Amino acid sequence: MFQLVISPPLLEQALRHRSALAAGGTYERFESNERLEFLGDAVLELATTNFLYQHFPKELEGVLTTYRSALVKTTTLARVARKLKIGDAIIMSRGEIESGGRDNDGLLADTFEAVIGALYLESGFAAVESFLAEHLFIELDHILQEGTHRDAKSELQEVIQAKGFSAPTYRVAEERGPDHDKEFTVAVRVAGKNVALGTGKSKQQAQQDAAEKALKQYKA
């Protein structure tokens, strides 16, 4: 399990999924991690923006925006959360566990953001930057090598049409969470068949995630 300078009560809140607050349960009177996630999302965005601004002084704004999107997207945050074994520590309902919640990309990314929010409250912005430099920002080299910072939807369309198919289509397969904290699952379809599912906090993010996963299939 990751080591952070966060008080046990605050860390526990950061790891407490809303499903654990079911009526009559052990955590019924406690608060979920959604407020910390809200805070962590903003802190993560600022820290990532500052990192990119400082480390890429000659890059244009559009390139920096692309890098930032690749670093803070659901799949990247979930990958880092898995390395830190955050899924093993999430407090959630039995039903959520049985449905695969501990390995759900969206849930892992949300919890990672909540942990960032807790770290910011407890130790300040510099501690967050140090933590992200050690665990998240090092992912950028991998992202650039893999090419996953590119516009996956446009690239997938080029690949698909080169194979003689019509442009891929996208549809929302599932929506989860309250209005202020939605998580979308989107299916990308080629020739009338679902080829990949993607998740994200917006439909656009989920579409990009689905397109990236589809690209891996067609490039394999």
C-alpha positions as YAML, in Angstrom:
chain: A
units: angstrom
residues:
- id: 1
  name: MET
  ca: [0.00, 0.00, 0.00]
- id: 2
  name: PHE
  ca: [1.21, 3.52, -0.78]
- id: 3
  name: GLN
  ca: [2.68, 5.63, 2.03]
- id: 4
  name: LEU
  ca: [1.40, 9.19, 2.44]
- id: 5
  name: VAL
  ca: [1.45, 11.79, 5.18]
- id: 6
  name: ILE
  ca: [-2.33, 11.86, 5.64]
- id: 7
  name: SER
  ca: [-4.13, 11.40, 8.93]
- id: 8
  name: PRO
  ca: [-5.95, 8.04, 9.16]
- id: 9
  name: PRO
  ca: [-9.48, 9.58, 9.31]
- id: 10
  name: LEU
  ca: [-8.87, 11.73, 6.23]
- id: 11
  name: LEU
  ca: [-7.24, 8.91, 4.28]
- id: 12
  name: GLU
  ca: [-10.14, 6.63, 5.18]
- id: 13
  name: GLN
  ca: [-12.57, 9.22, 3.83]
- id: 14
  name: ALA
  ca: [-10.56, 9.47, 0.61]
- id: 15
  name: LEU
  ca: [-10.90, 5.71, 0.18]
- id: 16
  name: ARG
  ca: [-14.61, 5.52, 1.09]
- id: 17
  name: HIS
  ca: [-16.79, 4.93, -1.98]
- id: 18
  name: ARG
  ca: [-20.39, 6.09, -1.77]
- id: 19
  name: SER
  ca: [-21.63, 2.49, -1.99]
- id: 20
  name: ALA
  ca: [-20.24, 1.93, 1.53]
- id: 21
  name: LEU
  ca: [-22.73, 4.44, 2.95]
- id: 22
  name: ALA
  ca: [-25.77, 2.18, 2.49]
- id: 23
  name: ALA
  ca: [-28.48, 2.54, 5.12]
- id: 24
  name: GLY
  ca: [-27.80, 0.35, 8.13]
- id: 25
  name: GLY
  ca: [-24.19, -0.26, 7.15]
- id: 26
  name: THR
  ca: [-21.05, 0.37, 9.17]
- id: 27
  name: TYR
  ca: [-20.33, 3.67, 7.37]
- id: 28
  name: GLU
  ca: [-23.91, 4.98, 7.13]
- id: 29
  name: ARG
  ca: [-23.14, 8.19, 9.05]
- id: 30
  name: PHE
  ca: [-19.83, 8.89, 7.39]
- id: 31
  name: GLU
  ca: [-19.07, 11.01, 4.32]
- id: 32
  name: SER
  ca: [-18.05, 9.48, 0.99]
- id: 33
  name: ASN
  ca: [-14.94, 10.54, -0.91]
- id: 34
  name: GLU
  ca: [-16.84, 12.60, -3.50]
- id: 35
  name: ARG
  ca: [-15.99, 16.03, -2.05]
- id: 36
  name: LEU
  ca: [-12.31, 15.08, -1.79]
- id: 37
  name: GLU
  ca: [-12.47, 13.81, -5.36]
- id: 38
  name: PHE
  ca: [-13.91, 17.16, -6.46]
- id: 39
  name: LEU
  ca: [-11.03, 18.98, -4.77]
- id: 40
  name: GLY
  ca: [-8.41, 16.51, -5.96]
- id: 41
  name: ASP
  ca: [-9.54, 16.84, -9.56]
- id: 42
  name: ALA
  ca: [-8.84, 20.59, -9.49]
- id: 43
  name: VAL
  ca: [-5.52, 20.21, -7.66]
- id: 44
  name: LEU
  ca: [-4.41, 17.48, -10.07]
- id: 45
  name: GLU
  ca: [-5.24, 19.67, -13.07]
- id: 46
  name: LEU
  ca: [-3.24, 22.61, -11.70]
- id: 47
  name: ALA
  ca: [-0.25, 20.49, -10.65]
- id: 48
  name: THR
  ca: [-0.12, 18.79, -14.04]
- id: 49
  name: THR
  ca: [-0.45, 22.11, -15.87]
- id: 50
  name: ASN
  ca: [2.39, 23.60, -13.83]
- id: 51
  name: PHE
  ca: [4.61, 20.56, -14.39]
- id: 52
  name: LEU
  ca: [4.14, 20.70, -18.16]
- id: 53
  name: TYR
  ca: [4.60, 24.48, -18.31]
- id: 54
  name: GLN
  ca: [7.90, 24.23, -16.43]
- id: 55
  name: HIS
  ca: [9.29, 21.16, -18.22]
- id: 56
  name: PHE
  ca: [8.30, 22.00, -21.81]
- id: 57
  name: PRO
  ca: [9.12, 25.73, -22.20]
- id: 58
  name: LYS
  ca: [9.16, 25.60, -26.00]
- id: 59
  name: GLU
  ca: [5.96, 23.64, -26.61]
- id: 60
  name: LEU
  ca: [2.83, 25.37, -27.88]
- id: 61
  name: GLU
  ca: [-0.33, 25.58, -25.81]
- id: 62
  name: GLY
  ca: [-2.12, 23.00, -27.94]
- id: 63
  name: VAL
  ca: [0.62, 20.42, -27.41]
- id: 64
  name: LEU
  ca: [0.68, 21.04, -23.65]
- id: 65
  name: THR
  ca: [-3.09, 20.62, -23.54]
- id: 66
  name: THR
  ca: [-2.78, 17.28, -25.32]
- id: 67
  name: TYR
  ca: [-0.12, 16.11, -22.87]
- id: 68
  name: ARG
  ca: [-2.21, 17.19, -19.90]
- id: 69
  name: SER
  ca: [-5.29, 15.40, -21.18]
- id: 70
  name: ALA
  ca: [-3.26, 12.22, -21.62]
- id: 71
  name: LEU
  ca: [-1.87, 12.41, -18.07]
- id: 72
  name: VAL
  ca: [-5.14, 13.10, -16.24]
- id: 73
  name: LYS
  ca: [-7.44, 10.85, -18.26]
- id: 74
  name: THR
  ca: [-9.18, 7.94, -16.58]
- id: 75
  name: THR
  ca: [-7.02, 5.15, -17.98]
- id: 76
  name: THR
  ca: [-3.75, 6.81, -16.95]
- id: 77
  name: LEU
  ca: [-4.94, 7.54, -13.42]
- id: 78
  name: ALA
  ca: [-6.31, 4.01, -13.11]
- id: 79
  name: ARG
  ca: [-2.98, 2.54, -14.23]
- id: 80
  name: VAL
  ca: [-1.15, 4.53, -11.55]
- id: 81
  name: ALA
  ca: [-3.76, 3.59, -8.95]
- id: 82
  name: ARG
  ca: [-3.19, -0.10, -9.74]
- id: 83
  name: LYS
  ca: [0.56, 0.29, -9.27]
- id: 84
  name: LEU
  ca: [-0.13, 1.86, -5.88]
- id: 85
  name: LYS
  ca: [-2.63, -0.92, -5.04]
- id: 86
  name: ILE
  ca: [-5.31, 1.65, -4.24]
- id: 87
  name: GLY
  ca: [-8.03, -0.76, -5.35]
- id: 88
  name: ASP
  ca: [-7.19, -3.11, -2.48]
- id: 89
  name: ALA
  ca: [-7.80, -0.31, 0.03]
- id: 90
  name: ILE
  ca: [-11.06, 1.16, -1.29]
- id: 91
  name: ILE
  ca: [-13.95, 0.91, 1.16]
- id: 92
  name: MET
  ca: [-17.03, -0.14, -0.80]
- id: 93
  name: SER
  ca: [-20.13, -2.29, -0.60]
- id: 94
  name: ARG
  ca: [-20.05, -6.03, -1.13]
- id: 95
  name: GLY
  ca: [-22.13, -5.57, -4.29]
- id: 96
  name: GLU
  ca: [-19.61, -3.10, -5.71]
- id: 97
  name: ILE
  ca: [-16.78, -5.52, -4.93]
- id: 98
  name: GLU
  ca: [-18.59, -8.41, -6.60]
- id: 99
  name: SER
  ca: [-19.22, -6.31, -9.71]
- id: 100
  name: GLY
  ca: [-15.48, -5.69, -10.11]
- id: 101
  name: GLY
  ca: [-15.27, -2.31, -8.42]
- id: 102
  name: ARG
  ca: [-11.73, -2.80, -7.17]
- id: 103
  name: ASP
  ca: [-10.47, -2.99, -10.76]
- id: 104
  name: ASN
  ca: [-12.88, -0.52, -12.40]
- id: 105
  name: ASP
  ca: [-10.97, 2.20, -14.26]
- id: 106
  name: GLY
  ca: [-13.40, 4.97, -13.39]
- id: 107
  name: LEU
  ca: [-13.61, 4.06, -9.73]
- id: 108
  name: LEU
  ca: [-9.83, 3.76, -9.41]
- id: 109
  name: ALA
  ca: [-9.29, 7.13, -11.09]
- id: 110
  name: ASP
  ca: [-11.90, 8.81, -8.88]
- id: 111
  name: THR
  ca: [-10.32, 7.38, -5.74]
- id: 112
  name: PHE
  ca: [-6.86, 8.48, -6.87]
- id: 113
  name: GLU
  ca: [-8.20, 12.03, -7.21]
- id: 114
  name: ALA
  ca: [-9.76, 11.82, -3.75]
- id: 115
  name: VAL
  ca: [-6.39, 10.77, -2.31]
- id: 116
  name: ILE
  ca: [-4.81, 13.78, -4.04]
- id: 117
  name: GLY
  ca: [-7.45, 16.01, -2.45]
- id: 118
  name: ALA
  ca: [-6.70, 14.56, 0.98]
- id: 119
  name: LEU
  ca: [-2.95, 14.96, 0.50]
- id: 120
  name: TYR
  ca: [-3.45, 18.60, -0.50]
- id: 121
  name: LEU
  ca: [-5.52, 19.35, 2.61]
- id: 122
  name: GLU
  ca: [-3.11, 17.58, 4.91]
- id: 123
  name: SER
  ca: [0.30, 18.47, 3.47]
- id: 124
  name: GLY
  ca: [-0.15, 21.22, 0.88]
- id: 125
  name: PHE
  ca: [0.47, 21.71, -2.83]
- id: 126
  name: ALA
  ca: [4.21, 21.00, -2.76]
- id: 127
  name: ALA
  ca: [3.57, 17.55, -1.30]
- id: 128
  name: VAL
  ca: [1.07, 16.86, -4.07]
- id: 129
  name: GLU
  ca: [3.57, 17.90, -6.73]
- id: 130
  name: SER
  ca: [6.23, 15.67, -5.21]
- id: 131
  name: PHE
  ca: [3.86, 12.70, -5.07]
- id: 132
  name: LEU
  ca: [2.70, 13.21, -8.66]
- id: 133
  name: ALA
  ca: [6.27, 13.61, -9.92]
- id: 134
  name: GLU
  ca: [7.12, 10.24, -8.42]
- id: 135
  name: HIS
  ca: [4.03, 8.34, -9.49]
- id: 136
  name: LEU
  ca: [2.14, 10.10, -12.32]
- id: 137
  name: PHE
  ca: [4.36, 12.43, -14.32]
- id: 138
  name: ILE
  ca: [6.82, 9.63, -15.04]
- id: 139
  name: GLU
  ca: [4.02, 8.10, -17.13]
- id: 140
  name: LEU
  ca: [4.47, 10.79, -19.78]
- id: 141
  name: ASP
  ca: [7.42, 9.04, -21.45]
- id: 142
  name: HIS
  ca: [5.33, 5.87, -21.79]
- id: 143
  name: ILE
  ca: [2.40, 7.88, -23.15]
- id: 144
  name: LEU
  ca: [4.56, 9.59, -25.79]
- id: 145
  name: GLN
  ca: [6.20, 6.32, -26.82]
- id: 146
  name: GLU
  ca: [2.83, 4.60, -27.15]
- id: 147
  name: GLY
  ca: [1.34, 7.57, -28.99]
- id: 148
  name: THR
  ca: [-1.74, 7.58, -26.77]
- id: 149
  name: HIS
  ca: [-1.59, 11.39, -26.46]
- id: 150
  name: ARG
  ca: [-2.79, 11.72, -30.05]
- id: 151
  name: ASP
  ca: [-6.43, 12.18, -31.03]
- id: 152
  name: ALA
  ca: [-7.46, 8.54, -30.94]
- id: 153
  name: LYS
  ca: [-10.85, 9.11, -32.58]
- id: 154
  name: SER
  ca: [-9.35, 10.70, -35.68]
- id: 155
  name: GLU
  ca: [-6.65, 8.05, -35.91]
- id: 156
  name: LEU
  ca: [-9.17, 5.23, -35.53]
- id: 157
  name: GLN
  ca: [-11.34, 6.70, -38.27]
- id: 158
  name: GLU
  ca: [-8.36, 6.81, -40.64]
- id: 159
  name: VAL
  ca: [-7.44, 3.19, -39.85]
- id: 160
  name: ILE
  ca: [-11.02, 1.95, -40.24]
- id: 161
  name: GLN
  ca: [-11.70, 3.78, -43.48]
- id: 162
  name: ALA
  ca: [-8.38, 2.55, -44.91]
- id: 163
  name: LYS
  ca: [-9.74, -0.96, -44.37]
- id: 164
  name: GLY
  ca: [-12.85, -0.12, -46.40]
- id: 165
  name: PHE
  ca: [-15.30, 0.38, -43.53]
- id: 166
  name: SER
  ca: [-17.47, 3.39, -42.78]
- id: 167
  name: ALA
  ca: [-16.43, 5.73, -39.98]
- id: 168
  name: PRO
  ca: [-16.83, 4.23, -36.49]
- id: 169
  name: THR
  ca: [-19.79, 5.29, -34.38]
- id: 170
  name: TYR
  ca: [-20.08, 5.78, -30.63]
- id: 171
  name: ARG
  ca: [-22.94, 5.23, -28.21]
- id: 172
  name: VAL
  ca: [-23.27, 5.62, -24.45]
- id: 173
  name: ALA
  ca: [-23.55, 2.15, -22.92]
- id: 174
  name: GLU
  ca: [-23.81, 3.23, -19.29]
- id: 175
  name: GLU
  ca: [-23.95, 6.29, -17.03]
- id: 176
  name: ARG
  ca: [-23.00, 6.07, -13.37]
- id: 177
  name: GLY
  ca: [-22.92, 8.50, -10.48]
- id: 178
  name: PRO
  ca: [-24.69, 11.73, -9.51]
- id: 179
  name: ASP
  ca: [-25.06, 14.65, -11.91]
- id: 180
  name: HIS
  ca: [-22.02, 16.48, -10.53]
- id: 181
  name: ASP
  ca: [-19.79, 13.42, -10.81]
- id: 182
  name: LYS
  ca: [-20.85, 11.33, -13.79]
- id: 183
  name: GLU
  ca: [-18.89, 8.44, -15.22]
- id: 184
  name: PHE
  ca: [-19.68, 7.37, -18.77]
- id: 185
  name: THR
  ca: [-19.05, 4.09, -20.52]
- id: 186
  name: VAL
  ca: [-19.09, 4.38, -24.31]
- id: 187
  name: ALA
  ca: [-19.04, 1.64, -26.93]
- id: 188
  name: VAL
  ca: [-17.32, 2.19, -30.28]
- id: 189
  name: ARG
  ca: [-18.91, 0.33, -33.17]
- id: 190
  name: VAL
  ca: [-17.37, -0.68, -36.48]
- id: 191
  name: ALA
  ca: [-19.44, -2.32, -39.21]
- id: 192
  name: GLY
  ca: [-22.35, -2.62, -36.79]
- id: 193
  name: LYS
  ca: [-20.38, -4.42, -34.07]
- id: 194
  name: ASN
  ca: [-19.09, -3.24, -30.72]
- id: 195
  name: VAL
  ca: [-15.29, -3.46, -30.78]
- id: 196
  name: ALA
  ca: [-14.31, -1.72, -27.54]
- id: 197
  name: LEU
  ca: [-15.63, 0.01, -24.43]
- id: 198
  name: GLY
  ca: [-14.18, 3.18, -22.93]
- id: 199
  name: THR
  ca: [-14.81, 5.08, -19.71]
- id: 200
  name: GLY
  ca: [-14.43, 8.71, -18.72]
- id: 201
  name: LYS
  ca: [-15.89, 11.59, -16.77]
- id: 202
  name: SER
  ca: [-17.38, 13.02, -19.94]
- id: 203
  name: LYS
  ca: [-18.74, 11.41, -23.07]
- id: 204
  name: GLN
  ca: [-15.82, 12.84, -25.03]
- id: 205
  name: GLN
  ca: [-13.24, 11.30, -22.67]
- id: 206
  name: ALA
  ca: [-15.02, 7.96, -22.81]
- id: 207
  name: GLN
  ca: [-15.08, 8.08, -26.62]
- id: 208
  name: GLN
  ca: [-11.33, 8.76, -26.73]
- id: 209
  name: ASP
  ca: [-10.71, 5.88, -24.33]
- id: 210
  name: ALA
  ca: [-12.84, 3.54, -26.43]
- id: 211
  name: ALA
  ca: [-11.04, 4.65, -29.61]
- id: 212
  name: GLU
  ca: [-7.62, 3.99, -28.03]
- id: 213
  name: LYS
  ca: [-8.64, 0.47, -27.04]
- id: 214
  name: ALA
  ca: [-10.05, -0.19, -30.50]
- id: 215
  name: LEU
  ca: [-6.83, 1.04, -32.10]
- id: 216
  name: LYS
  ca: [-4.81, -1.50, -30.13]
- id: 217
  name: GLN
  ca: [-6.98, -4.26, -31.60]
- id: 218
  name: TYR
  ca: [-6.59, -3.07, -35.18]
- id: 219
  name: LYS
  ca: [-2.85, -2.50, -34.81]
- id: 220
  name: ALA
  ca: [-2.19, -5.87, -33.16]
...
